[in-house]
Amino acid sequence: MQQSMPSFNLTFFSGIFPMLGRILGMFSNDIGIDLGTANSRVYVRDRGIVLREPSVVAIQSGTNRVLAVGEEAKRMLGRTPGSIVAIRPLKSGVIADFEITEAMLRYFIRKVHNRRAMVRPRVIIAVPSGITEVEKRAVKDSATHAGAREVYLIEEPMAAAIGVGLPVQEPAGNMIVDIGGGTTEVALISLAGIVFSRSVRVGGDEMDEAIVQHMKRVYNLMIGERTAEEVKMTIGSAYPMGEETAMEVKGRDLVAGLPKTLTITSEEIREALQEPVSTIVEAVRITLERCPPELSADLVDRGLIVAGGGALLRGLDKLVAEQTGLPVHVADDPLSAVAEGTGVVLHELNFLRKMAGSDTTS
């Protein structure tokens, strides 16, 4: 039977542009970015997470000339001469310095994007759930200027939930606690939407600052943020441990002005971390209080999942479980949860377009 020729009507033309988008997508390396306050991770479609770098940029003092980005720049923190400034362009999960963030994004995109590809990449960026429309626009503009063809935003708790494998599209309650460097995101998710979320600007950075202030107040010892982070990771905890430990800390004596070494214990660091940890637990409790009864029933069985770098704080899961009475599970790879979630969504952009609260720009 002879096939009829296609009729070139409006329906045909209305399908051209989505088709062109799909064709362009075949020739570009679509990218998912977990743009974190402390660390950023980049996921490239069909390749997985290919870049893990600190969100730090070193620039020439008095200019915006970028000298180093990522790990190389982080090594300069607190150790730069007067002519070099090492800064973190994101504060509490949002852009504090637009131009430096743009330079950092451009570095990430160029490093992972196939330079032979003629088409600029589509980029998905995970952002805190509590940011304003102005802050969202700043993120999208930065990514567009850095070389993205299209920019999609996804809320961090949704990306983390997808990344750890929660069935977010089911009509059932899923709860995720994503503790990053600058923010903690607590969200209740059902039917591919966020039922209720709570974002507090407390995370790993606040914990580091609490340790810095403790050393200054108790010992008159000034330590840097890198040292504080090392203390947190080595002996920090949120819940009494079976075996308490100690470590040596080096810094500057504020009275004598000379270098000094002290030995500190895990008990006192746990005490120092009590305020930021309590803020995180309170955010979880508030979210549970706003939970509809049917979804609360689901959480009794499913419990909640903790992701992000803060999930690695020893005993945090035990503390949350004790305070809420729910099962608490730490993600298998908490540091990669958000980036993995952006990678899953790269394969299902229609899901992102439909999802409540998503935003896009071309």
TIKOLDREN-961563 format. One record per residue (C-alpha): residue number from 1; residue in one letter; y, z, x. Coordinates in Angstrom, 1 decimal, padded with zeros to 4 digits. Layout:
<NUM; a; <Y; Z; X>>
...
***
This chain:
<1; m; <000.0; 000.0; 000.0>>
<2; q; <003.4; -001.0; 001.4>>
<3; q; <005.6; 002.0; 002.0>>
<4; s; <009.1; 001.9; 000.7>>
<5; m; <012.0; 002.1; 003.1>>
<6; p; <013.9; 005.4; 003.2>>
<7; s; <017.0; 005.5; 001.1>>
<8; f; <020.1; 006.4; 003.2>>
<9; n; <021.7; 008.7; 000.7>>
<10; l; <023.5; 012.0; 001.1>>
<11; t; <020.3; 013.9; 001.3>>
<12; f; <019.3; 012.0; 004.4>>
<13; f; <022.7; 012.6; 006.1>>
<14; s; <022.6; 016.3; 005.1>>
<15; g; <019.5; 016.6; 007.2>>
<16; i; <020.8; 015.0; 010.3>>
<17; f; <022.7; 017.9; 011.7>>
<18; p; <019.9; 020.5; 011.5>>
<19; m; <017.7; 017.8; 013.0>>
<20; l; <020.1; 017.3; 015.9>>
<21; g; <020.2; 021.1; 016.4>>
<22; r; <016.4; 021.1; 016.7>>
<23; i; <016.4; 018.2; 019.1>>
<24; l; <019.1; 019.8; 021.3>>
<25; g; <017.0; 023.0; 021.2>>
<26; m; <014.1; 021.2; 022.8>>
<27; f; <016.3; 020.3; 025.8>>
<28; s; <017.9; 023.7; 026.4>>
<29; n; <016.6; 027.1; 027.6>>
<30; d; <017.3; 029.4; 024.7>>
<31; i; <018.2; 032.9; 026.0>>
<32; g; <018.1; 036.4; 024.6>>
<33; i; <020.3; 039.0; 026.3>>
<34; d; <020.0; 042.8; 026.0>>
<35; l; <023.6; 043.4; 027.0>>
<36; g; <023.4; 047.1; 027.9>>
<37; t; <026.0; 049.5; 029.1>>
<38; a; <023.9; 050.5; 032.1>>
<39; n; <021.4; 047.6; 032.5>>
<40; s; <021.1; 044.1; 031.1>>
<41; r; <017.9; 042.1; 030.6>>
<42; v; <017.6; 038.4; 030.0>>
<43; y; <014.7; 036.8; 028.1>>
<44; v; <014.2; 033.0; 028.4>>
<45; r; <012.2; 031.3; 025.7>>
<46; d; <008.6; 030.6; 026.7>>
<47; r; <009.1; 032.4; 030.0>>
<48; g; <009.6; 036.0; 029.0>>
<49; i; <012.0; 038.5; 030.6>>
<50; v; <013.2; 036.8; 033.8>>
<51; l; <016.1; 039.0; 034.8>>
<52; r; <016.7; 042.7; 034.9>>
<53; e; <020.1; 043.7; 036.5>>
<54; p; <022.5; 046.6; 036.3>>
<55; s; <025.6; 045.9; 034.2>>
<56; v; <027.9; 046.2; 037.2>>
<57; v; <030.4; 043.8; 038.7>>
<58; a; <032.2; 044.1; 042.1>>
<59; i; <035.6; 042.4; 042.3>>
<60; q; <038.4; 042.0; 044.8>>
<61; s; <040.9; 044.8; 044.2>>
<62; g; <044.0; 043.6; 042.3>>
<63; t; <042.3; 040.4; 041.2>>
<64; n; <039.4; 039.2; 039.0>>
<65; r; <037.6; 037.5; 041.8>>
<66; v; <033.9; 038.4; 041.5>>
<67; l; <032.2; 039.4; 044.7>>
<68; a; <028.8; 040.6; 043.4>>
<69; v; <027.0; 041.2; 040.1>>
<70; g; <024.0; 043.3; 039.2>>
<71; e; <021.9; 045.1; 041.7>>
<72; e; <024.0; 044.1; 044.7>>
<73; a; <027.2; 045.4; 042.9>>
<74; k; <025.5; 048.7; 041.8>>
<75; r; <024.7; 049.5; 045.5>>
<76; m; <028.5; 049.4; 046.0>>
<77; l; <029.3; 052.0; 043.3>>
<78; g; <031.1; 054.9; 044.9>>
<79; r; <030.8; 053.3; 048.3>>
<80; t; <033.4; 050.6; 048.3>>
<81; p; <036.5; 050.2; 050.6>>
<82; g; <039.9; 050.0; 049.1>>
<83; s; <039.8; 046.2; 048.9>>
<84; i; <036.7; 046.1; 046.6>>
<85; v; <036.2; 047.7; 043.2>>
<86; a; <032.7; 048.1; 041.6>>
<87; i; <033.1; 048.5; 037.8>>
<88; r; <030.9; 048.6; 034.7>>
<89; p; <032.6; 046.3; 032.2>>
<90; l; <030.9; 047.8; 029.2>>
<91; k; <031.5; 051.3; 027.9>>
<92; s; <029.5; 052.9; 025.1>>
<93; g; <027.8; 049.7; 024.3>>
<94; v; <031.0; 047.6; 023.8>>
<95; i; <033.2; 045.4; 026.0>>
<96; a; <035.9; 047.4; 027.9>>
<97; d; <036.9; 044.5; 030.2>>
<98; f; <036.7; 041.1; 028.6>>
<99; e; <037.2; 038.9; 031.7>>
<100; i; <034.7; 040.8; 033.8>>
<101; t; <032.1; 040.8; 031.0>>
<102; e; <032.5; 037.1; 030.7>>
<103; a; <032.0; 036.7; 034.5>>
<104; m; <028.9; 038.8; 034.3>>
<105; l; <027.5; 036.8; 031.3>>
<106; r; <028.2; 033.6; 033.2>>
<107; y; <026.3; 034.9; 036.2>>
<108; f; <023.3; 035.8; 034.0>>
<109; i; <023.3; 032.5; 032.1>>
<110; r; <023.6; 030.4; 035.2>>
<111; k; <021.0; 032.3; 037.1>>
<112; v; <018.3; 031.8; 034.4>>
<113; h; <019.3; 028.5; 032.8>>
<114; n; <017.7; 025.3; 034.1>>
<115; r; <020.5; 023.5; 035.8>>
<116; r; <018.8; 020.2; 035.2>>
<117; a; <019.1; 020.8; 031.5>>
<118; m; <021.9; 018.7; 030.1>>
<119; v; <022.3; 021.0; 027.0>>
<120; r; <024.0; 024.4; 027.1>>
<121; p; <021.7; 027.2; 025.9>>
<122; r; <021.7; 029.0; 022.5>>
<123; v; <022.1; 032.7; 023.2>>
<124; i; <021.1; 035.7; 021.2>>
<125; i; <022.8; 039.0; 022.2>>
<126; a; <021.8; 042.4; 021.0>>
<127; v; <024.8; 044.6; 020.1>>
<128; p; <025.1; 048.3; 018.9>>
<129; s; <024.9; 048.6; 015.1>>
<130; g; <028.1; 050.6; 014.9>>
<131; i; <030.5; 048.1; 016.6>>
<132; t; <033.5; 046.6; 014.7>>
<133; e; <034.1; 043.0; 013.8>>
<134; v; <036.7; 042.8; 016.6>>
<135; e; <034.1; 044.0; 019.1>>
<136; k; <031.6; 041.5; 017.8>>
<137; r; <034.1; 038.7; 018.2>>
<138; a; <034.7; 039.8; 021.8>>
<139; v; <031.0; 039.6; 022.6>>
<140; k; <030.7; 036.1; 021.0>>
<141; d; <033.8; 034.8; 022.7>>
<142; s; <032.6; 036.1; 026.1>>
<143; a; <029.2; 034.4; 025.7>>
<144; t; <030.8; 031.1; 024.5>>
<145; h; <033.2; 031.0; 027.4>>
<146; a; <030.4; 031.8; 029.8>>
<147; g; <028.5; 028.7; 028.7>>
<148; a; <026.6; 029.3; 025.5>>
<149; r; <026.3; 026.4; 023.0>>
<150; e; <025.6; 028.8; 020.0>>
<151; v; <025.8; 032.6; 019.9>>
<152; y; <023.8; 034.8; 017.6>>
<153; l; <024.2; 038.6; 017.4>>
<154; i; <021.4; 040.9; 016.4>>
<155; e; <021.7; 044.7; 016.0>>
<156; e; <020.0; 046.6; 018.8>>
<157; p; <017.8; 048.8; 016.6>>
<158; m; <016.5; 045.7; 014.8>>
<159; a; <015.8; 043.9; 018.1>>
<160; a; <014.1; 047.1; 019.4>>
<161; a; <011.9; 047.4; 016.3>>
<162; i; <010.8; 043.8; 016.5>>
<163; g; <010.2; 044.2; 020.3>>
<164; v; <007.9; 047.1; 019.9>>
<165; g; <005.9; 045.3; 017.2>>
<166; l; <007.0; 047.2; 014.0>>
<167; p; <006.3; 045.2; 010.8>>
<168; v; <010.0; 045.0; 009.9>>
<169; q; <009.5; 042.3; 007.2>>
<170; e; <007.1; 044.5; 005.1>>
<171; p; <008.3; 046.5; 002.2>>
<172; a; <007.7; 049.8; 004.0>>
<173; g; <009.7; 052.3; 006.1>>
<174; n; <010.0; 051.7; 009.8>>
<175; m; <012.1; 054.0; 012.0>>
<176; i; <013.3; 053.2; 015.5>>
<177; v; <015.3; 055.4; 017.9>>
<178; d; <016.8; 053.3; 020.7>>
<179; i; <018.4; 055.4; 023.4>>
<180; g; <020.4; 053.2; 025.8>>
<181; g; <022.9; 053.9; 028.5>>
<182; g; <026.0; 054.1; 026.3>>
<183; t; <024.7; 054.5; 022.8>>
<184; t; <021.8; 055.8; 020.7>>
<185; e; <020.8; 053.7; 017.7>>
<186; v; <018.8; 055.3; 015.0>>
<187; a; <017.7; 053.0; 012.2>>
<188; l; <015.5; 052.9; 009.1>>
<189; i; <014.2; 049.3; 008.5>>
<190; s; <012.5; 047.7; 005.5>>
<191; l; <012.2; 044.1; 004.3>>
<192; a; <013.8; 042.7; 007.4>>
<193; g; <017.0; 044.7; 006.8>>
<194; i; <018.5; 048.0; 008.0>>
<195; v; <018.4; 050.4; 005.1>>
<196; f; <020.5; 053.0; 007.0>>
<197; s; <021.6; 053.3; 010.6>>
<198; r; <023.3; 055.9; 012.7>>
<199; s; <025.0; 054.9; 016.0>>
<200; v; <026.3; 057.7; 018.3>>
<201; r; <028.0; 056.9; 021.6>>
<202; v; <025.7; 059.2; 023.5>>
<203; g; <023.0; 058.0; 025.9>>
<204; g; <021.9; 058.0; 029.5>>
<205; d; <025.5; 057.9; 030.8>>
<206; e; <026.4; 061.1; 028.9>>
<207; m; <023.3; 062.8; 030.3>>
<208; d; <024.4; 061.8; 033.8>>
<209; e; <027.9; 063.1; 033.2>>
<210; a; <026.4; 066.4; 031.9>>
<211; i; <024.6; 066.8; 035.2>>
<212; v; <027.7; 066.0; 037.2>>
<213; q; <029.7; 068.6; 035.2>>
<214; h; <026.9; 071.2; 035.6>>
<215; m; <026.9; 070.8; 039.4>>
<216; k; <030.7; 071.1; 039.5>>
<217; r; <030.9; 074.1; 037.2>>
<218; v; <028.0; 076.1; 038.6>>
<219; y; <027.9; 075.2; 042.3>>
<220; n; <031.4; 073.6; 043.0>>
<221; l; <029.4; 070.6; 044.2>>
<222; m; <030.7; 067.1; 043.4>>
<223; i; <028.0; 064.5; 043.1>>
<224; g; <028.2; 060.8; 042.2>>
<225; e; <026.8; 059.1; 039.1>>
<226; r; <023.9; 057.5; 041.1>>
<227; t; <022.8; 061.0; 042.3>>
<228; a; <023.1; 062.4; 038.8>>
<229; e; <020.9; 059.6; 037.5>>
<230; e; <018.3; 060.3; 040.2>>
<231; v; <018.3; 064.0; 039.3>>
<232; k; <017.8; 063.1; 035.6>>
<233; m; <014.9; 060.7; 036.4>>
<234; t; <013.2; 063.1; 038.8>>
<235; i; <013.4; 066.5; 037.2>>
<236; g; <015.2; 066.0; 033.9>>
<237; s; <013.5; 067.0; 030.7>>
<238; a; <014.3; 067.8; 027.0>>
<239; y; <011.4; 070.2; 026.4>>
<240; p; <009.8; 073.0; 028.5>>
<241; m; <007.2; 071.4; 030.8>>
<242; g; <003.9; 072.9; 031.8>>
<243; e; <004.9; 072.9; 035.5>>
<244; e; <008.6; 073.2; 036.4>>
<245; t; <009.9; 071.4; 039.5>>
<246; a; <012.8; 071.4; 041.9>>
<247; m; <014.6; 069.0; 044.1>>
<248; e; <017.4; 068.8; 046.8>>
<249; v; <020.8; 067.4; 045.8>>
<250; k; <023.4; 066.3; 048.3>>
<251; g; <027.1; 066.2; 047.5>>
<252; r; <030.6; 067.4; 048.6>>
<253; d; <031.5; 071.1; 048.4>>
<254; l; <034.8; 071.2; 046.4>>
<255; v; <035.9; 074.5; 048.2>>
<256; a; <035.1; 073.6; 051.8>>
<257; g; <035.5; 069.8; 051.3>>
<258; l; <032.3; 069.3; 053.4>>
<259; p; <028.9; 067.7; 052.7>>
<260; k; <026.4; 070.1; 051.3>>
<261; t; <022.8; 070.2; 050.2>>
<262; l; <021.5; 072.4; 047.3>>
<263; t; <018.1; 072.9; 045.6>>
<264; i; <018.2; 072.8; 041.8>>
<265; t; <015.4; 073.4; 039.3>>
<266; s; <014.2; 071.4; 036.2>>
<267; e; <015.0; 074.4; 034.0>>
<268; e; <018.7; 074.3; 034.7>>
<269; i; <018.9; 070.6; 034.4>>
<270; r; <017.2; 070.9; 031.0>>
<271; e; <019.9; 073.4; 030.0>>
<272; a; <022.6; 071.0; 031.3>>
<273; l; <021.2; 068.2; 029.2>>
<274; q; <021.0; 070.3; 026.0>>
<275; e; <024.3; 069.0; 024.5>>
<276; p; <023.7; 065.2; 024.7>>
<277; v; <020.0; 065.7; 023.7>>
<278; s; <021.0; 067.8; 020.7>>
<279; t; <023.4; 065.0; 019.6>>
<280; i; <020.6; 062.5; 019.7>>
<281; v; <018.2; 064.8; 017.7>>
<282; e; <021.0; 065.4; 015.1>>
<283; a; <021.4; 061.6; 014.6>>
<284; v; <017.7; 061.4; 013.9>>
<285; r; <017.9; 064.2; 011.4>>
<286; i; <020.9; 062.7; 009.6>>
<287; t; <019.1; 059.4; 009.3>>
<288; l; <016.1; 061.1; 007.8>>
<289; e; <018.3; 062.9; 005.3>>
<290; r; <019.6; 059.5; 004.0>>
<291; c; <016.1; 058.1; 003.7>>
<292; p; <015.0; 057.0; 000.2>>
<293; p; <012.0; 059.0; -001.0>>
<294; e; <009.5; 056.1; -001.0>>
<295; l; <010.4; 055.2; 002.6>>
<296; s; <010.2; 058.9; 003.6>>
<297; a; <006.6; 058.9; 002.3>>
<298; d; <005.9; 056.0; 004.7>>
<299; l; <007.3; 057.8; 007.6>>
<300; v; <005.0; 060.8; 007.1>>
<301; d; <002.2; 058.5; 008.1>>
<302; r; <003.9; 056.0; 010.4>>
<303; g; <006.2; 058.4; 012.2>>
<304; l; <009.0; 057.0; 014.3>>
<305; i; <009.2; 055.1; 017.6>>
<306; v; <011.5; 055.9; 020.5>>
<307; a; <012.6; 053.1; 022.8>>
<308; g; <015.3; 052.4; 025.4>>
<309; g; <015.7; 054.1; 028.8>>
<310; g; <016.3; 057.5; 027.3>>
<311; a; <012.8; 057.4; 025.9>>
<312; l; <011.6; 058.1; 029.4>>
<313; l; <013.2; 061.5; 029.5>>
<314; r; <010.3; 063.9; 029.7>>
<315; g; <009.5; 065.9; 026.6>>
<316; l; <012.0; 064.1; 024.4>>
<317; d; <009.3; 062.9; 022.0>>
<318; k; <007.9; 066.5; 021.7>>
<319; l; <011.4; 067.8; 020.9>>
<320; v; <012.0; 065.2; 018.2>>
<321; a; <008.5; 065.8; 016.7>>
<322; e; <009.1; 069.5; 016.6>>
<323; q; <012.6; 069.1; 015.0>>
<324; t; <011.5; 066.6; 012.4>>
<325; g; <007.8; 067.4; 011.7>>
<326; l; <007.0; 063.7; 012.1>>
<327; p; <004.7; 061.9; 014.5>>
<328; v; <006.8; 060.5; 017.4>>
<329; h; <005.6; 057.6; 019.6>>
<330; v; <007.2; 056.3; 022.8>>
<331; a; <007.2; 052.5; 023.1>>
<332; d; <004.7; 051.1; 025.6>>
<333; d; <007.6; 049.5; 027.6>>
<334; p; <010.7; 051.2; 026.2>>
<335; l; <013.1; 049.6; 028.7>>
<336; s; <012.2; 046.1; 027.6>>
<337; a; <012.0; 046.6; 023.8>>
<338; v; <015.4; 045.1; 022.9>>
<339; a; <015.0; 042.1; 025.2>>
<340; e; <011.5; 041.5; 023.9>>
<341; g; <012.9; 041.6; 020.4>>
<342; t; <015.5; 039.0; 021.1>>
<343; g; <012.7; 036.8; 022.6>>
<344; v; <010.7; 037.0; 019.4>>
<345; v; <013.7; 036.1; 017.3>>
<346; l; <014.4; 033.1; 019.6>>
<347; h; <011.3; 031.5; 018.0>>
<348; e; <012.5; 032.4; 014.5>>
<349; l; <016.2; 031.7; 014.3>>
<350; n; <015.9; 031.1; 010.5>>
<351; f; <014.9; 034.8; 010.2>>
<352; l; <018.0; 035.8; 012.1>>
<353; r; <020.2; 033.6; 009.9>>
<354; k; <018.8; 035.2; 006.8>>
<355; m; <018.8; 038.7; 008.0>>
<356; a; <021.4; 041.0; 006.6>>
<357; g; <024.2; 041.8; 009.0>>
<358; s; <023.5; 039.0; 011.4>>
<359; d; <026.3; 036.9; 012.7>>
<360; t; <026.6; 033.5; 014.4>>
<361; t; <029.1; 031.2; 015.9>>
<362; s; <028.8; 027.7; 017.2>>
***
